[in-house]
Amino acid sequence: MASSEPWYVSERAENLAIVLLTSFSVLVKRESDRSRGIDLRVVVDPKKAGLREFGVEVKGTTRIDSYLSEDYRVRANVLRPTRKPLKGFIFPVALMLFNVVTDEGFFGWLLAPKVTPNGPLLEEPETISLAMATNDCLESAFSDVRRWYDARPLRTNGKR
């Protein structure tokens, strides 16, 4: 049985997130300033010019039902404090939640990268539904981030 000590749960969840994310061709960095509201930064194309990154808030628990409803929606009492630090972020931010008893992981967007006919935007969904953090789920998330950055105008010369 996993320890329920807060330091263990937090550290275990972050390590599980890093192991899962680094199984892909991405660069994962621990955030040095945790007061900003994110724990990790993920660079999706580390060998390409320009920085294509998103932030990750990592949560861990020994009781998944205290974080998620039966339909995998993040409970409001968990979501409220997580959203406050996100104001002013200029890149996408994901939530990764881990059950440290089973090592089961979940993924969803706190600030979702969306491309609309009017251009790219970051959407803050009213409710956050998490999906199992499978390879397909994460590949789709990386693709969403790439599309979002591709839709943004280049800053150096103004060309798309």
C-alpha positions as YAML, in Angstrom:
chain: A
units: angstrom
residues:
- id: 1
  name: MET
  ca: [0.00, 0.00, 0.00]
- id: 2
  name: ALA
  ca: [1.25, 3.46, -0.88]
- id: 3
  name: SER
  ca: [1.87, 5.97, 1.86]
- id: 4
  name: SER
  ca: [-0.82, 8.58, 2.34]
- id: 5
  name: GLU
  ca: [1.64, 11.19, 3.62]
- id: 6
  name: PRO
  ca: [1.12, 14.39, 1.59]
- id: 7
  name: TRP
  ca: [4.80, 14.70, 0.65]
- id: 8
  name: TYR
  ca: [4.83, 11.11, -0.65]
- id: 9
  name: VAL
  ca: [1.61, 11.48, -2.65]
- id: 10
  name: SER
  ca: [2.80, 14.73, -4.22]
- id: 11
  name: GLU
  ca: [6.27, 13.45, -5.06]
- id: 12
  name: ARG
  ca: [4.97, 10.13, -6.37]
- id: 13
  name: ALA
  ca: [2.40, 11.84, -8.63]
- id: 14
  name: GLU
  ca: [5.01, 14.18, -10.09]
- id: 15
  name: ASN
  ca: [7.42, 11.31, -10.73]
- id: 16
  name: LEU
  ca: [4.66, 9.30, -12.42]
- id: 17
  name: ALA
  ca: [3.87, 12.29, -14.65]
- id: 18
  name: ILE
  ca: [7.53, 12.68, -15.63]
- id: 19
  name: VAL
  ca: [7.92, 8.98, -16.42]
- id: 20
  name: LEU
  ca: [4.75, 8.97, -18.52]
- id: 21
  name: LEU
  ca: [5.56, 12.17, -20.42]
- id: 22
  name: THR
  ca: [9.20, 11.31, -21.08]
- id: 23
  name: SER
  ca: [8.19, 8.09, -22.80]
- id: 24
  name: PHE
  ca: [7.53, 10.43, -25.76]
- id: 25
  name: SER
  ca: [9.97, 12.64, -27.70]
- id: 26
  name: VAL
  ca: [9.35, 15.65, -25.48]
- id: 27
  name: LEU
  ca: [11.42, 17.56, -22.97]
- id: 28
  name: VAL
  ca: [10.03, 17.78, -19.45]
- id: 29
  name: LYS
  ca: [11.32, 20.35, -16.97]
- id: 30
  name: ARG
  ca: [10.33, 20.83, -13.35]
- id: 31
  name: GLU
  ca: [9.02, 24.35, -12.81]
- id: 32
  name: SER
  ca: [11.35, 26.31, -10.54]
- id: 33
  name: ASP
  ca: [8.70, 28.82, -9.45]
- id: 34
  name: ARG
  ca: [5.82, 26.67, -8.18]
- id: 35
  name: SER
  ca: [3.88, 29.74, -7.03]
- id: 36
  name: ARG
  ca: [2.88, 30.26, -10.69]
- id: 37
  name: GLY
  ca: [0.50, 27.30, -10.47]
- id: 38
  name: ILE
  ca: [2.28, 24.72, -12.60]
- id: 39
  name: ASP
  ca: [4.63, 21.91, -11.64]
- id: 40
  name: LEU
  ca: [6.09, 20.93, -15.03]
- id: 41
  name: ARG
  ca: [6.79, 22.45, -18.42]
- id: 42
  name: VAL
  ca: [6.64, 20.17, -21.45]
- id: 43
  name: VAL
  ca: [8.37, 21.14, -24.70]
- id: 44
  name: VAL
  ca: [6.68, 19.15, -27.47]
- id: 45
  name: ASP
  ca: [9.26, 19.63, -30.23]
- id: 46
  name: PRO
  ca: [12.57, 20.14, -28.43]
- id: 47
  name: LYS
  ca: [14.66, 19.81, -31.62]
- id: 48
  name: LYS
  ca: [12.68, 22.39, -33.61]
- id: 49
  name: ALA
  ca: [13.41, 26.10, -33.62]
- id: 50
  name: GLY
  ca: [11.13, 28.08, -31.34]
- id: 51
  name: LEU
  ca: [9.62, 27.04, -28.06]
- id: 52
  name: ARG
  ca: [6.42, 24.98, -28.15]
- id: 53
  name: GLU
  ca: [5.55, 24.27, -24.57]
- id: 54
  name: PHE
  ca: [2.67, 23.75, -22.20]
- id: 55
  name: GLY
  ca: [2.43, 23.68, -18.45]
- id: 56
  name: VAL
  ca: [1.24, 20.81, -16.28]
- id: 57
  name: GLU
  ca: [-0.38, 20.99, -12.87]
- id: 58
  name: VAL
  ca: [0.17, 17.61, -11.19]
- id: 59
  name: LYS
  ca: [-2.12, 16.26, -8.49]
- id: 60
  name: GLY
  ca: [-1.93, 12.97, -6.63]
- id: 61
  name: THR
  ca: [-4.28, 11.14, -4.34]
- id: 62
  name: THR
  ca: [-4.88, 7.83, -2.61]
- id: 63
  name: ARG
  ca: [-8.65, 8.36, -2.99]
- id: 64
  name: ILE
  ca: [-9.46, 9.17, -6.62]
- id: 65
  name: ASP
  ca: [-13.16, 9.64, -5.85]
- id: 66
  name: SER
  ca: [-12.28, 12.71, -3.77]
- id: 67
  name: TYR
  ca: [-10.97, 14.36, -6.97]
- id: 68
  name: LEU
  ca: [-13.17, 12.89, -9.70]
- id: 69
  name: SER
  ca: [-16.87, 12.21, -10.06]
- id: 70
  name: GLU
  ca: [-18.09, 8.96, -11.59]
- id: 71
  name: ASP
  ca: [-18.09, 10.56, -15.06]
- id: 72
  name: TYR
  ca: [-14.43, 11.68, -14.63]
- id: 73
  name: ARG
  ca: [-15.22, 15.35, -14.03]
- id: 74
  name: VAL
  ca: [-12.92, 17.17, -11.63]
- id: 75
  name: ARG
  ca: [-14.81, 18.09, -8.49]
- id: 76
  name: ALA
  ca: [-15.44, 21.83, -8.01]
- id: 77
  name: ASN
  ca: [-13.66, 21.95, -4.63]
- id: 78
  name: VAL
  ca: [-10.49, 20.67, -6.34]
- id: 79
  name: LEU
  ca: [-10.85, 22.89, -9.39]
- id: 80
  name: ARG
  ca: [-11.37, 26.26, -7.69]
- id: 81
  name: PRO
  ca: [-7.89, 26.62, -6.13]
- id: 82
  name: THR
  ca: [-6.26, 25.17, -9.24]
- id: 83
  name: ARG
  ca: [-7.74, 27.83, -11.53]
- id: 84
  name: LYS
  ca: [-6.76, 30.94, -9.58]
- id: 85
  name: PRO
  ca: [-3.05, 30.95, -10.51]
- id: 86
  name: LEU
  ca: [-3.82, 30.41, -14.21]
- id: 87
  name: LYS
  ca: [-4.88, 33.98, -14.93]
- id: 88
  name: GLY
  ca: [-2.47, 35.55, -17.39]
- id: 89
  name: PHE
  ca: [-0.89, 32.34, -18.71]
- id: 90
  name: ILE
  ca: [0.10, 32.67, -22.36]
- id: 91
  name: PHE
  ca: [0.44, 28.95, -23.12]
- id: 92
  name: PRO
  ca: [-1.76, 25.87, -22.60]
- id: 93
  name: VAL
  ca: [-1.94, 24.26, -19.17]
- id: 94
  name: ALA
  ca: [-2.93, 20.66, -18.48]
- id: 95
  name: LEU
  ca: [-3.97, 18.84, -15.35]
- id: 96
  name: MET
  ca: [-2.54, 15.40, -14.67]
- id: 97
  name: LEU
  ca: [-4.05, 13.48, -11.79]
- id: 98
  name: PHE
  ca: [-2.62, 10.23, -10.44]
- id: 99
  name: ASN
  ca: [-4.00, 7.60, -8.14]
- id: 100
  name: VAL
  ca: [-0.75, 6.75, -6.33]
- id: 101
  name: VAL
  ca: [-2.20, 3.48, -5.04]
- id: 102
  name: THR
  ca: [-2.75, 2.07, -8.56]
- id: 103
  name: ASP
  ca: [-0.43, 4.41, -10.57]
- id: 104
  name: GLU
  ca: [-3.44, 5.17, -12.77]
- id: 105
  name: GLY
  ca: [-3.16, 8.55, -14.50]
- id: 106
  name: PHE
  ca: [-5.68, 11.00, -15.94]
- id: 107
  name: PHE
  ca: [-5.21, 13.99, -18.27]
- id: 108
  name: GLY
  ca: [-7.25, 17.07, -19.18]
- id: 109
  name: TRP
  ca: [-6.86, 20.74, -20.07]
- id: 110
  name: LEU
  ca: [-7.19, 23.61, -17.59]
- id: 111
  name: LEU
  ca: [-6.34, 26.07, -20.40]
- id: 112
  name: ALA
  ca: [-7.05, 24.23, -23.63]
- id: 113
  name: PRO
  ca: [-5.30, 25.11, -26.90]
- id: 114
  name: LYS
  ca: [-8.02, 25.81, -29.48]
- id: 115
  name: VAL
  ca: [-7.75, 26.93, -33.08]
- id: 116
  name: THR
  ca: [-10.79, 28.85, -34.33]
- id: 117
  name: PRO
  ca: [-11.51, 30.63, -37.64]
- id: 118
  name: ASN
  ca: [-10.45, 33.81, -35.79]
- id: 119
  name: GLY
  ca: [-7.15, 32.28, -34.77]
- id: 120
  name: PRO
  ca: [-5.71, 30.44, -31.80]
- id: 121
  name: LEU
  ca: [-7.00, 30.94, -28.28]
- id: 122
  name: LEU
  ca: [-6.75, 29.42, -24.84]
- id: 123
  name: GLU
  ca: [-10.09, 28.17, -23.57]
- id: 124
  name: GLU
  ca: [-10.84, 27.73, -19.89]
- id: 125
  name: PRO
  ca: [-13.52, 25.02, -19.86]
- id: 126
  name: GLU
  ca: [-16.38, 25.46, -17.38]
- id: 127
  name: THR
  ca: [-15.97, 21.88, -16.18]
- id: 128
  name: ILE
  ca: [-12.88, 19.77, -16.60]
- id: 129
  name: SER
  ca: [-13.31, 16.18, -17.73]
- id: 130
  name: LEU
  ca: [-10.26, 13.99, -17.48]
- id: 131
  name: ALA
  ca: [-9.43, 11.04, -19.69]
- id: 132
  name: MET
  ca: [-7.19, 8.11, -18.94]
- id: 133
  name: ALA
  ca: [-3.63, 9.25, -19.66]
- id: 134
  name: THR
  ca: [-3.03, 6.70, -22.41]
- id: 135
  name: ASN
  ca: [-0.49, 7.00, -25.21]
- id: 136
  name: ASP
  ca: [-3.28, 8.02, -27.61]
- id: 137
  name: CYS
  ca: [-4.57, 10.66, -25.19]
- id: 138
  name: LEU
  ca: [-1.12, 12.22, -24.76]
- id: 139
  name: GLU
  ca: [-0.29, 12.07, -28.49]
- id: 140
  name: SER
  ca: [-3.56, 13.89, -29.17]
- id: 141
  name: ALA
  ca: [-2.67, 16.53, -26.57]
- id: 142
  name: PHE
  ca: [0.77, 17.06, -28.13]
- id: 143
  name: SER
  ca: [-0.89, 17.42, -31.56]
- id: 144
  name: ASP
  ca: [-3.32, 20.01, -30.15]
- id: 145
  name: VAL
  ca: [-0.39, 22.01, -28.79]
- id: 146
  name: ARG
  ca: [1.48, 21.81, -32.11]
- id: 147
  name: ARG
  ca: [-1.59, 22.97, -34.06]
- id: 148
  name: TRP
  ca: [-2.12, 25.83, -31.63]
- id: 149
  name: TYR
  ca: [1.46, 27.06, -31.99]
- id: 150
  name: ASP
  ca: [1.35, 26.61, -35.79]
- id: 151
  name: ALA
  ca: [-1.74, 28.85, -35.93]
- id: 152
  name: ARG
  ca: [-0.01, 31.66, -34.06]
- id: 153
  name: PRO
  ca: [1.67, 34.39, -36.09]
- id: 154
  name: LEU
  ca: [5.45, 34.33, -36.02]
- id: 155
  name: ARG
  ca: [6.78, 37.12, -33.87]
- id: 156
  name: THR
  ca: [10.12, 37.66, -35.58]
- id: 157
  name: ASN
  ca: [8.93, 38.77, -39.02]
- id: 158
  name: GLY
  ca: [5.15, 38.89, -38.79]
- id: 159
  name: LYS
  ca: [4.69, 36.08, -41.34]
- id: 160
  name: ARG
  ca: [2.60, 32.98, -40.72]
...
